[in-house]
Structure formats: structure tokens, C-alpha cells
Amino acid sequence: MTLGDRPALPTRFRFASGDGARPHDDLAAVLQVRLRVIAGVGVMSMLAVALIYTVRMRSLSGEALASMRTGLLANSLLLPTCALLVWWLRRGHPRSIRALRWVEGGVTVTISVFFALLMINDFPSIVPVLDVAPLDLGYSQATWMSSLIVSYGLLIPNRWQRAAVVVGWILGLVVAVDLWCFSQYEIAGPVAATFLGAQWTVLLGFTAYALFGAYRIETATSLARDAVKLGQYVLVERLGAGGMGEVHRAEHRLLRRPCAIKLIRPEHAGNADVLRRFEREVQTTATLTHPNTIAIYDYGITDDGTFYYVMEYLPGDTLEQLVSRDGPMDAQRATHVLIQIAGALHEAHNAGLTHRDIKPGNVMLGERGGVADVAKLLDFGLVTAQNATGQDGGDVTGSITQVGMVLGTPAYMSPEQCAGEQQPGPASDLYSLGALGYFLVTGLSPFEGRAPLQMMLAHMNDTPPSARALRPELPADFDAILQQCLAKRPEDRFASARALEQALRSV
């Protein structure tokens, strides 16, 4: 089975050791919804019971009327409790798993005791006719507890063993009710046997349904969990997709270390060139150690041929998200970001690597070790190595880089990339970094508003607009640096990423 044949990967889904279900945040969310449903159904049921009792009381008198009033009183006391519980469990107010488990236990005990009291309260009214219809009355007496057993087994996320313990408690309560009721009245043995046989046939039948359902749900959840495992890693949440693959937030099963995993896209499965390119991305990025380059932890191939690699997880926003949400940066902050990226590129260029896809979406900005605005350069999926050779001594760059036809993002591509040059040099990255800097301070790419092909032609032929034309308050020397980065000819740009970094530090 290829990755393309696999079902969509669920998000935030794996077992926790304590409950055999999901991590605490996910388990709590599911449990809160289920408890809210149970409480809501309880409110509706009690309103219906109150109406039925009220109507029935009009035709009763004596002991039967007193019994009915007692049941109505208990129902009236429990109704506001359930209504309050629905409010406490409302959406938008997540509760802790510990609090929800206490609520679950309290609700289960309260409802089971309430149903037991109803059974005790109703028993005197059925005694006079018990010898007439013991079978039907046995069935009816099992209704309340049977509904609770099935609801618990199928609605509450649990291991089946835990469900069995709770259901055992409910059945034990029914045993106590039966012992109490039959000790208060003299009922013929055959009648009692028929009544109890009918009652326990229903109870045990629904118990089997509930436990089998809990077991099957646990098994299905386990299979779903295994479906999102990659070696020692568990996929948790899909973060996004790019030209080379899709990225998921993940966690190492033993170390519990958060990380990000990049998978090859399903439509590329089986393409040997893309697999080589994907593996090349891992190997080249893993050689880089600059603090502003994303760190690679591991990589591998699953049994079905899915290629993946594991990198550090970076909480924060991409520059694209940040500027789109907060607006353009001031020159000082933009300079700080560009200096970091230039430093990462300096190491890559010295190692003979060219990124070729510098853009706002490929730079994360967040807090690392208590330091704010730490930039991380991502996605070396279009990286090329100068003078790279394969194991057979042949050049591998050409065959790998031809896979995507025109590689890069039109809004930030250098003129030489737009012209179709297969091996653009480090100066190409500096052009893209200048376009990224333009975006940081204006919120626009240099040739914003044009179709992709028109953008590429503009990069090749048109003079890029000045950032100061849109923001006159920008320092002239900062704008001059951007203009030099955006020069058409590579030789007119900065000599290296280090030279650009030094120029930025002088702003």
C-alpha cells in the first residue's frame, strides 16, 4: 500500500498510558463532550419523567400516590443538578481530565443510585400485579439500569477493563435493590424467578453489548494510533504542506520530545528521482549546525516506502503569518531577522549549498531559550550542492533538480532562477533574501499583484520599486541594502552572505 492509498491521517490522536485512549488534552475534550451529551439527555429525560408522573398522579391515591410523589421529588432535586452540569461542561471552557474523571464518577454513581431508588420506589406499585405479568414487569424494571450500562460502555472513553469495573458496580447495585425489595414482600417463588429471570436477561444482555462495544472502540482506536506511527515517532497534528511534502507535529514515543516530521507527498510516491531529492534534503540539511538553521534529528523509510525525516519542532509563526497578522515590521526588527538568516546562509554557502526557496513562509520566528525573535530557516527541499557527485562518481544535481521544472516561489525568485538556470549560485539566495526583506517592511513582495509568469518576467526585466516609496520613514541605508540585493546581475549584489550580514549590522 502506498501513502496515496492510506486514509487521511487523523490529528491529535494517540493512546495515553493511563486511560488507554488519547493524550490528556484530547481525552479531556472527548470526555467533556460525552458528559455534556449525557447530562443533556438526563435533563430531557427528567423533564419527561416529571410530566409523566404529574399526569399519572391524578389517578392514584394512598400508598401509590405517596410513592409517586417521592419519585417526583427526587427527580426535581436531580434536574437542576444535571442542568448545572450541562452549563459547566459547555463549549469553549475546557476542563482538566482529573476534574472530568471526578465528574464522570459522580454522574455515574448519582444516576445509578437515582435509578436504584426509582426501582425501590416503584416496586410497591407492581407487587399487586406481579403474579399477573412477572415477565413484562421484569423487563420494565431493567430498563433504567440497562440504558445506563449501554450509555456508559459506548459513550465514555475507557479501556474495556475499566468499563467492566463500573458496569459491575451498577449490576451490584441492582442486586442490592432486588434483595431489599424481595425481603419486604412475600412473593411466590415461581413469580419471583420469572421476574428476576426477565430482569437479569435484559441487564446481562445489555452488559455484553456495552463491554463488547467498549472493547471494539478501544481496538479501533489502537489501530488508528498505530496507523500514525513512524518508527519511534507518533504523528499528532498536521501542520501544513509544501512542494516536497507535508509536515506533521509529532512526538518521540520514549523521550516524549516534541518534533516535526516531514513526509513525502502521496502524489510523488514511487518516483525514484523525488525520493533521491527528498533524501538529499535530509542529508544536506543535517550537515548544517548554524543556530538559525532548523536542526535535523533523524530520517527513515517506513515498510510501505514512505520517506520521512524528523526535525526540531518550532512553536511560533512564519514571517508570512506574522506580517499578515501584525503588519509590516520596522527597520530595526526586520534587520535583526535578516541578519540571522544571512548568518544561516553564510554557513550553507560555505558548505557548497544553495537554498533556492528563501521566502517568508520558509522562515519561522519565535522564542527559543527565553530569547525572542529567533529566526529559523526551514525547508531545504530545493537545495542544490555545487559539484555534488553520486556514489558512482556521476553528477547527481541535474537529474534531481529537473523533477520540479521551475523550482522556487515566483514572488521571491531570482532573475537567474526565472530564466531557468539549473544551478543558481549563492547570489540567487541573496536576491531572494532582499525580496523577503522588502516584504518584511512593506507587507508586499517586490512585484505584488501580478500573475506568477508576470512576476518572473518582472524579476528578469523590471527595476524593483523602492521600499521607501511605500514607507518613507525607513532608513535610506536599509533601503539601499535591499536594492543592492535585488540587483538584476548576480555580480552587482553583495559578494557573500557574510558581506550582506555586515552591511545590515551597520544600519
Order of alpha helices (4+ residues) and beta strands (2+ residues): alpha-alpha-alpha-alpha-alpha-alpha-alpha-beta-beta-beta-beta-alpha-beta-beta-beta-alpha-alpha-beta-beta-beta-beta-alpha-alpha-alpha-alpha-alpha-alpha-alpha
